[in-house]
Amino acid sequence: MQEQDTVQADSVGPYEPSNKPTYQPSYRFGDPFSFRSSRSPLFLRDPSQLDMQVRFNPDTTADDAGVTYSVYENIGSLDFRPASFMTFQEFNQYNNSQLNKEYFKDRSAGLDGESAVSGRSLIPRLYISPVFDRIFGGSYVDIQPNGFVNLDFGARFQRIDNPAIPLRQQRNGSFNFDQQISLNVVGRVGEKLAITANFDNNNTFDFQNNLKVEYTGYEEDIIKRIEIGNVSMPVSNSLMSGAQS
């Protein structure tokens, strides 16, 4: 038994590096609808020359047992894989499943942005009643916060070796923490109403923390512009010169 193990170990040989991959992917058998392949980008997909066609067979019945659809996978005029068959009930179930996936995918892209990287925000866009579309120029609420919060947390303990002080009072301590908040929020209700706010607890004066509500109407609207909060009023006359906040 010991000699057999020695022979098998010697037949493997030492490790030699190679440029050829050691992973052998498994070949897919059967129809492409029931087989679920891995979504890893390390696995190669089917080539673009592969054409999958689904053909309806009008000669068969459309009941549960009848074969009504044929699935072919061709590369040019060559049959790449054997043809597979689906009943009307199986094809209808698969088609409904694909429609549901596309529906929820479109809904997710509309609520969270088309791009999964740049469009994704901390607070997703909220959609309100279409009645507000005429007032605010849109039926959505978009809030984009930006800033940071720093919290320094620590503790300080001390002990006084004084025999005149009771033992419990010789050791005392307290917690020490410091926080810094710098926040900038830009919110929009449709295309007309914009809300801008910034806050920093290190500001010396309260007027440095600004809050502004701005309403900008379209060219055909009667109300052109309304500003509330910390706004600037540029006036070009001899009595009031410059811009005042």
Secondary structure as UniProt FT lines:
FT   HELIX           2..12
FT   TURN            32..34
FT   TURN            41..42
FT   TURN            48..49
FT   STRAND          50..56
FT   TURN            58..59
FT   STRAND          67..75
FT   TURN            76..77
FT   STRAND          78..87
FT   HELIX           88..112
FT   TURN            116..118
FT   STRAND          126..127
FT   HELIX           130..132
FT   HELIX           133..136
FT   STRAND          140..159
FT   TURN            163..164
FT   HELIX           167..169
FT   STRAND          171..189
FT   TURN            190..192
FT   STRAND          193..200
FT   TURN            201..202
FT   HELIX           206..208
FT   STRAND          211..216
FT   TURN            219..220
FT   STRAND          225..229
FT   STRAND          233..236
FT   STRAND          241..244
//
